[in-house]
Amino acid sequence: MKRRHFLLALAGGAALAWWLKPGDQGHPHAPYFQTLNDTLREGPGRPLLLIDRERLAANCAQLMAGLPAGRHYRIVAKSLPSVPLVREVMALTGTRRVMVFHQPFITAMAAAEPDCDLLLGKPMPVSAAALFYQTLPANGFDPDRQLQWLIDSRERLEQYLALARRLNRRLLINVEIDVGLHRGGLTEAEQLDELLALIHAHPEHLAFSGFMGYDAQVGKLPGWIEDRDTSLRKSQDRYRAFVERLYQLEPAYRKQSLTFNGAGSPTLRLHGDDTPLNELAAGSCLLKPTDFDLDTLEDFQPATFIAAPVLKRLPGLQLPGPLPLGEIWSWWDPNRRQTYFIYGGAWKAEPASPQGIRANPVYGISTNQMMFNGAPATALREDDQIFFRPTQSEFVLLQFGDLAVIEQGRVHAWWPPFPQQPETAPVAARTGAADAT
């Protein structure tokens, strides 16, 4: 290569490298987070899960305003895993209907809200159902009227019938139907026949209460495979087929108050007045973690954050090893020129404030003291907070102890999360040695 061509190539490479050089994205906390930061500098000095009560209320108002005419709302408790949090949503939405997914949560809700209406969101092993009845609170909650068990097959229905006989109870049976997600449930309307026949053959122990069909697949496929409107139409047609089969088999059900449940936060707003559902379930949209930054939820606000104290603030970027990688990296990227080690880390969450904060992928993940980098303009000091948005709520909200409820930038209350096991469970059951019968 001639010298002239070599110099031109070198200059071109340098120009390209400079053009690709990251810009400074650092900014200090926006006013909303700065107020929280100032409050929490005098807080308990540990990572906190924050619930913004005002934003939660605004999201509840959005949800209720968007419900199709004449339909009910059911709270998804796994996405709002705290009795006081569910209670708050009950008050804001006027519903007593709750969907539960975990046996200790069923017990907690029955104990805390004896007039609530519970629907299982997934089929439970019959041993979990048996444990619920062993820990049934004596407060007036009547599972024979207020609790619908979800059944996805004849085999499971037979198990629950055997349990009902042993307990001498009448169980409400809601049937899971597959409306396109293909995660289980009845796939053909004709499969309903044998389940109804078994239920009707044992009226003293079983009663049909409705359907549940989760349509989370709607809008998830690439548009070139199937567009969202087509997916929704197919899902609703499947649901209607089961309702029509039900009324064909037993016309008297037309006059009964049954539960036709479905939807979820991603599809809530897609259901209009022609939906076959008479109640819609949702929970995550009320807190809006990042997985729910969807076009259908644009008017909902993020209402939950993680606040993690900065334990150490170090200038530059020092990485282990013999090479000066940290120095080169921070020269190249101004957003790596400050190092912060936080209290905790590795949550299912993304940095939210200050702007430009990011984890260091080379240093690695830590649940104890995780490294984050930022530009000098982030202006954090030790004992300041880095704020994160959870990617989802159902698991993350259970990791921090009591939830810090904020109102006008101050901690207003502390809400305990759901227990992971019922406090009244027999010792044998806690160790997995209980006889489910």
C-alpha positions as CSV (number, residue, x, y, z in Angstrom):
1,M,0.0,0.0,0.0
2,K,1.3,3.4,-0.9
3,R,2.2,5.8,1.9
4,R,-0.5,8.2,0.8
5,H,-3.2,5.6,0.7
6,F,-2.1,4.3,4.1
7,L,-2.4,7.8,5.7
8,L,-5.8,8.3,4.1
9,A,-7.0,5.0,5.5
10,L,-5.6,5.8,8.9
11,A,-7.3,9.2,8.9
12,G,-10.5,7.7,7.8
13,G,-10.4,5.1,10.5
14,A,-9.7,7.8,13.1
15,A,-12.6,9.9,11.9
16,L,-14.9,6.9,12.0
17,A,-13.7,6.0,15.5
18,W,-14.3,9.6,16.6
19,W,-17.8,9.6,15.0
20,L,-18.6,6.3,16.9
21,K,-17.3,7.7,20.2
22,P,-20.2,7.7,22.8
23,G,-21.6,11.1,23.8
24,D,-22.0,12.3,27.3
25,Q,-25.4,11.2,28.4
26,G,-25.1,12.1,32.1
27,H,-27.5,14.3,33.9
28,P,-28.3,14.7,37.6
29,H,-31.6,13.5,39.1
30,A,-34.7,15.0,37.6
31,P,-36.8,16.9,40.2
32,Y,-39.1,13.9,40.9
33,F,-36.2,11.7,41.8
34,Q,-34.2,14.4,43.5
35,T,-37.0,14.9,46.0
36,L,-37.0,11.2,46.7
37,N,-33.3,11.2,46.9
38,D,-33.3,13.9,49.5
39,T,-35.9,12.1,51.5
40,L,-34.1,8.7,51.4
41,R,-30.7,10.1,52.4
42,E,-32.4,10.2,55.9
43,G,-34.0,6.8,55.3
44,P,-33.2,3.3,56.6
45,G,-30.0,3.1,54.5
46,R,-30.8,-0.1,52.5
47,P,-32.4,-0.9,49.2
48,L,-36.1,-0.1,49.1
49,L,-39.0,-1.0,46.9
50,L,-41.1,2.2,46.4
51,I,-44.8,2.5,45.5
52,D,-45.9,5.9,44.3
53,R,-49.4,6.1,45.8
54,E,-50.5,9.1,43.6
55,R,-49.4,7.4,40.4
56,L,-51.1,4.1,41.5
57,A,-54.3,6.0,41.9
58,A,-54.0,7.7,38.5
59,N,-53.4,4.3,36.9
60,C,-56.4,2.8,38.6
61,A,-58.6,5.6,37.2
62,Q,-57.2,4.9,33.7
63,L,-58.0,1.2,34.0
64,M,-61.5,1.7,35.2
65,A,-62.2,4.4,32.5
66,G,-61.1,2.0,29.8
67,L,-63.1,-1.1,30.9
68,P,-65.7,-2.2,28.3
69,A,-69.3,-1.4,29.2
70,G,-70.8,-3.7,31.8
71,R,-67.6,-5.6,32.5
72,H,-66.0,-6.2,35.9
73,Y,-62.4,-5.8,36.9
74,R,-60.4,-8.6,38.7
75,I,-57.2,-7.7,40.5
76,V,-54.2,-9.9,39.7
77,A,-52.6,-10.4,43.1
78,K,-49.3,-12.0,41.8
79,S,-48.5,-8.6,40.2
80,L,-49.5,-6.7,43.3
81,P,-48.2,-9.1,45.9
82,S,-49.1,-7.3,49.1
83,V,-52.4,-7.3,51.1
84,P,-52.4,-3.6,51.7
85,L,-51.5,-2.9,48.1
86,V,-54.4,-5.1,46.9
87,R,-56.6,-3.4,49.5
88,E,-55.6,0.0,48.1
89,V,-56.5,-1.1,44.6
90,M,-59.8,-2.5,45.8
91,A,-60.7,0.9,47.3
92,L,-59.7,2.7,44.2
93,T,-61.5,0.5,41.7
94,G,-64.5,-0.7,43.8
95,T,-63.9,-4.4,43.1
96,R,-63.7,-7.3,45.5
97,R,-62.6,-9.7,42.8
98,V,-59.0,-11.0,43.1
99,M,-57.1,-13.6,41.0
100,V,-54.5,-15.6,43.1
101,F,-51.7,-17.8,41.9
102,H,-50.0,-19.1,45.0
103,Q,-51.5,-21.1,47.9
104,P,-50.1,-18.8,50.7
105,F,-51.6,-15.8,48.9
106,I,-55.0,-17.5,48.8
107,T,-54.8,-17.9,52.6
108,A,-53.6,-14.4,53.1
109,M,-56.4,-12.8,51.1
110,A,-59.1,-15.0,52.7
111,A,-57.8,-14.0,56.1
112,A,-57.4,-10.3,55.4
113,E,-60.5,-9.7,53.2
114,P,-63.2,-12.2,54.2
115,D,-65.7,-10.8,51.7
116,C,-63.4,-11.0,48.7
117,D,-64.1,-13.2,45.6
118,L,-61.1,-15.3,44.7
119,L,-60.4,-17.0,41.3
120,L,-57.3,-19.2,40.8
121,G,-55.1,-18.0,38.0
122,K,-53.5,-21.4,37.4
123,P,-54.4,-25.0,38.3
124,M,-53.0,-25.9,41.7
125,P,-51.8,-29.4,42.7
126,V,-54.6,-30.8,44.8
127,S,-52.2,-31.0,47.8
128,A,-52.0,-27.2,47.7
129,A,-55.8,-27.0,47.8
130,A,-55.9,-29.4,50.7
131,L,-53.4,-27.3,52.6
132,F,-55.6,-24.2,52.0
133,Y,-58.5,-25.9,53.7
134,Q,-56.3,-27.0,56.6
135,T,-55.4,-23.3,57.2
136,L,-58.8,-21.9,56.4
137,P,-59.4,-18.8,58.6
138,A,-62.4,-18.8,60.9
139,N,-63.5,-15.3,59.9
140,G,-66.6,-15.9,57.8
141,F,-64.8,-16.4,54.4
142,D,-66.8,-19.2,52.7
143,P,-64.8,-20.9,50.0
144,D,-67.9,-22.8,48.8
145,R,-69.2,-19.4,47.6
146,Q,-66.1,-17.2,47.3
147,L,-63.3,-19.4,45.8
148,Q,-63.2,-20.8,42.3
149,W,-60.6,-23.5,41.7
150,L,-59.1,-23.6,38.2
151,I,-59.4,-27.0,36.4
152,D,-57.6,-27.8,33.2
153,S,-58.4,-31.5,32.7
154,R,-60.7,-34.4,33.7
155,E,-57.8,-35.9,35.7
156,R,-57.4,-32.8,37.8
157,L,-61.2,-32.5,38.2
158,E,-61.3,-36.1,39.5
159,Q,-58.6,-35.2,42.1
160,Y,-60.6,-32.2,43.3
161,L,-63.8,-34.3,43.5
162,A,-62.0,-36.7,45.7
163,L,-60.8,-33.8,47.9
164,A,-64.3,-32.4,48.1
165,R,-65.6,-35.8,49.2
166,R,-63.0,-36.1,51.9
167,L,-63.7,-32.6,53.2
168,N,-67.5,-32.9,52.6
169,R,-67.4,-29.6,50.8
170,R,-68.8,-28.2,47.5
171,L,-66.0,-26.8,45.3
172,L,-66.6,-24.1,42.7
173,I,-65.0,-25.2,39.4
174,N,-63.7,-22.7,36.9
175,V,-62.4,-24.3,33.7
176,E,-59.2,-23.2,32.0
177,I,-59.5,-22.9,28.2
178,D,-56.7,-22.5,25.7
179,V,-57.5,-19.4,23.6
180,G,-54.2,-19.5,21.7
181,L,-51.4,-19.3,24.2
182,H,-51.1,-23.1,24.2
183,R,-50.0,-23.3,27.8
184,G,-52.7,-25.7,28.9
185,G,-56.4,-25.9,29.3
186,L,-59.1,-27.3,27.1
187,T,-58.4,-26.9,23.4
188,E,-61.7,-27.9,21.9
189,A,-65.2,-26.9,23.0
190,E,-66.3,-30.5,22.9
191,Q,-63.9,-31.4,25.7
192,L,-66.2,-29.5,28.0
193,D,-68.8,-32.2,27.7
194,E,-67.2,-34.8,30.0
195,L,-66.2,-32.2,32.6
196,L,-69.7,-30.9,32.8
197,A,-71.1,-34.4,33.0
198,L,-68.8,-35.2,35.9
199,I,-69.7,-31.9,37.7
200,H,-73.4,-32.5,37.2
201,A,-73.1,-36.0,38.4
202,H,-71.9,-34.8,41.8
203,P,-73.9,-31.6,42.6
204,E,-73.3,-32.0,46.3
205,H,-69.5,-31.7,45.8
206,L,-68.9,-29.7,42.6
207,A,-70.4,-26.7,40.9
208,F,-69.5,-25.1,37.5
209,S,-68.6,-21.4,37.9
210,G,-67.2,-20.3,34.6
211,F,-64.2,-20.1,32.3
212,M,-60.7,-18.5,32.4
213,G,-58.8,-18.0,29.1
214,Y,-55.5,-16.0,29.2
215,D,-54.7,-14.3,25.8
216,A,-51.1,-13.3,26.5
217,Q,-50.1,-14.5,23.0
218,V,-52.0,-11.6,21.4
219,G,-49.6,-9.1,19.9
220,K,-46.5,-11.2,20.7
221,L,-46.0,-12.8,17.3
222,P,-44.2,-10.8,14.6
223,G,-46.7,-9.0,12.4
224,W,-45.6,-10.9,9.3
225,I,-46.7,-14.1,11.0
226,E,-50.0,-12.8,12.4
227,D,-51.1,-9.3,13.2
228,R,-52.5,-8.3,16.6
229,D,-56.1,-7.8,15.4
230,T,-56.2,-11.2,13.8
231,S,-54.7,-12.9,16.9
232,L,-57.3,-11.1,19.1
233,R,-60.2,-12.1,16.9
234,K,-59.1,-15.8,16.9
235,S,-58.7,-15.7,20.6
236,Q,-62.1,-14.3,21.2
237,D,-63.7,-16.7,18.7
238,R,-62.2,-19.6,20.6
239,Y,-63.7,-18.2,23.8
240,R,-67.1,-17.7,22.3
241,A,-67.0,-21.3,21.1
242,F,-66.7,-22.6,24.7
243,V,-69.5,-20.3,25.9
244,E,-71.8,-21.4,23.1
245,R,-71.0,-25.1,23.8
246,L,-71.8,-24.5,27.5
247,Y,-75.2,-23.0,26.7
248,Q,-75.9,-25.7,24.2
249,L,-75.2,-28.4,26.8
250,E,-77.0,-26.6,29.6
251,P,-79.3,-23.7,28.6
252,A,-80.0,-22.9,32.3
253,Y,-76.5,-21.5,32.7
254,R,-77.7,-18.4,30.6
255,K,-79.5,-17.3,33.7
256,Q,-76.7,-17.9,36.2
257,S,-74.0,-15.5,37.2
258,L,-70.9,-17.1,35.8
259,T,-67.3,-15.9,35.6
260,F,-66.0,-15.5,32.0
261,N,-62.5,-14.2,32.8
262,G,-59.6,-13.3,30.6
263,A,-57.3,-10.5,29.3
264,G,-54.3,-9.3,31.3
265,S,-52.4,-6.0,31.3
266,P,-51.0,-6.3,27.8
267,T,-54.3,-7.0,26.2
268,L,-56.7,-5.2,28.6
269,R,-57.2,-2.2,26.3
270,L,-57.8,-4.4,23.2
271,H,-61.1,-5.8,24.5
272,G,-64.1,-3.7,23.5
273,D,-67.8,-3.9,24.0
274,D,-68.0,-7.0,21.9
275,T,-65.6,-9.1,24.1
276,P,-67.0,-12.5,25.2
277,L,-65.5,-11.8,28.7
278,N,-67.7,-10.4,31.5
279,E,-64.6,-9.6,33.6
280,L,-61.1,-8.6,32.8
281,A,-58.0,-9.3,34.9
282,A,-54.9,-7.1,35.2
283,G,-52.4,-6.0,37.8
284,S,-49.0,-5.1,36.3
285,C,-50.3,-2.1,34.4
286,L,-51.1,-0.4,37.7
287,L,-47.4,-0.3,38.6
288,K,-46.1,-0.4,35.0
289,P,-42.7,-2.0,35.2
290,T,-40.6,-1.8,32.1
291,D,-42.0,-5.0,30.5
292,F,-45.3,-3.1,30.2
293,D,-44.0,-0.1,28.3
294,L,-46.6,-1.0,25.5
295,D,-48.5,1.2,23.1
296,T,-51.8,0.0,24.7
297,L,-50.6,1.3,28.1
298,E,-49.1,4.7,27.1
299,D,-51.4,6.6,29.4
300,F,-50.3,4.6,32.5
301,Q,-47.4,5.9,34.6
302,P,-44.5,4.0,36.2
303,A,-45.5,3.7,39.8
304,T,-42.8,1.5,41.3
305,F,-39.1,2.0,41.7
306,I,-36.1,0.5,43.5
307,A,-34.0,2.9,45.4
308,A,-30.4,1.7,46.2
309,P,-27.9,3.7,48.2
310,V,-24.5,4.5,46.7
311,L,-21.9,3.0,49.1
312,K,-18.8,4.1,47.3
313,R,-18.1,6.8,44.7
314,L,-14.7,6.4,42.9
315,P,-13.2,8.6,40.3
316,G,-12.5,7.0,36.9
317,L,-12.9,3.3,36.1
318,Q,-10.6,0.8,37.8
319,L,-11.0,-2.7,36.5
320,P,-9.1,-5.8,37.9
321,G,-6.3,-7.2,35.7
322,P,-2.9,-6.1,34.3
323,L,-4.2,-4.1,31.4
324,P,-5.3,-0.5,31.7
325,L,-8.7,-1.3,30.2
326,G,-10.6,0.9,32.6
327,E,-8.5,4.0,31.8
328,I,-8.9,3.4,28.0
329,W,-12.6,2.7,28.3
330,S,-13.3,5.8,30.4
331,W,-11.3,7.9,28.0
332,W,-13.4,6.6,25.1
333,D,-16.7,6.7,26.9
334,P,-17.5,9.7,29.1
335,N,-20.3,7.7,30.7
336,R,-17.7,5.5,32.3
337,R,-15.8,8.2,34.1
338,Q,-17.4,7.8,37.5
339,T,-17.8,4.5,39.4
340,Y,-20.5,3.8,41.9
341,F,-20.8,0.7,44.0
342,I,-24.4,0.3,45.3
343,Y,-26.0,-1.5,48.2
344,G,-27.2,-4.7,46.5
345,G,-27.9,-5.3,42.9
346,A,-28.7,-7.9,40.2
347,W,-32.4,-7.2,40.4
348,K,-34.8,-7.6,37.5
349,A,-34.7,-3.9,36.9
350,E,-33.2,-1.2,34.7
351,P,-31.5,2.1,35.9
352,A,-34.0,5.0,35.8
353,S,-32.2,7.9,37.4
354,P,-29.8,9.7,37.2
355,Q,-29.8,9.6,33.4
356,G,-26.8,7.9,31.9
357,I,-26.2,5.4,34.7
358,R,-25.4,1.9,33.5
359,A,-24.0,-1.4,34.9
360,N,-20.5,-2.4,34.0
361,P,-20.6,-5.7,32.1
362,V,-16.9,-6.4,32.5
363,Y,-16.8,-6.1,36.3
364,G,-19.8,-8.4,36.4
365,I,-23.0,-8.9,38.3
366,S,-23.2,-8.8,42.1
367,T,-26.1,-9.1,44.5
368,N,-24.0,-7.5,47.2
369,Q,-22.2,-4.5,45.8
370,M,-22.8,-4.0,42.1
371,M,-20.8,-1.6,40.0
372,F,-22.5,1.1,38.0
373,N,-20.8,3.8,35.9
374,G,-21.8,7.3,34.9
375,A,-20.6,10.6,33.6
376,P,-19.4,13.3,36.1
377,A,-22.7,15.1,35.4
378,T,-24.6,12.5,37.3
379,A,-23.3,14.3,40.4
380,L,-24.0,11.5,42.8
381,R,-22.4,11.4,46.3
382,E,-22.1,8.6,48.8
383,D,-25.5,7.9,50.4
384,D,-27.4,9.3,47.4
385,Q,-29.7,6.9,45.7
386,I,-29.7,5.3,42.3
387,F,-33.3,4.5,41.2
388,F,-34.3,1.6,39.1
389,R,-37.5,0.5,37.4
390,P,-38.4,-3.2,37.9
391,T,-38.9,-5.1,34.6
392,Q,-41.8,-6.9,36.3
393,S,-43.5,-6.7,39.7
394,E,-44.6,-10.2,40.7
395,F,-41.1,-11.4,41.8
396,V,-39.3,-8.1,42.5
397,L,-41.8,-6.8,45.0
398,L,-41.2,-9.8,47.2
399,Q,-37.4,-9.2,47.6
400,F,-37.3,-6.0,49.8
401,G,-39.3,-6.6,52.9
402,D,-42.0,-4.0,53.5
403,L,-42.8,-1.7,50.6
404,A,-42.2,2.0,51.0
405,V,-45.3,3.9,50.0
406,I,-44.5,7.4,48.8
407,E,-46.8,10.3,48.6
408,Q,-45.7,13.8,47.6
409,G,-42.1,12.7,47.8
410,R,-42.3,11.4,51.4
411,V,-42.6,7.9,52.8
412,H,-46.3,7.7,53.8
413,A,-46.6,4.1,54.9
414,W,-45.0,0.6,54.9
415,W,-46.9,-2.2,53.3
416,P,-45.7,-5.8,54.0
417,P,-45.6,-8.2,51.0
418,F,-47.5,-11.4,50.8
419,P,-46.1,-14.2,53.0
420,Q,-44.3,-17.0,51.1
421,Q,-46.0,-19.7,53.3
422,P,-49.0,-19.6,55.5
423,E,-48.0,-18.9,59.1
424,T,-50.7,-21.3,60.4
425,A,-49.5,-24.2,58.1
426,P,-48.7,-27.5,60.0
427,V,-45.0,-28.1,60.4
428,A,-45.2,-31.3,58.4
429,A,-46.7,-29.4,55.5
430,R,-43.9,-26.7,55.6
431,T,-41.3,-29.4,55.2
432,G,-43.2,-31.1,52.4
433,A,-44.1,-34.2,54.5
434,A,-47.8,-33.5,55.0
435,D,-50.4,-36.0,53.9
436,A,-52.6,-34.0,51.4
437,T,-55.6,-36.2,52.3
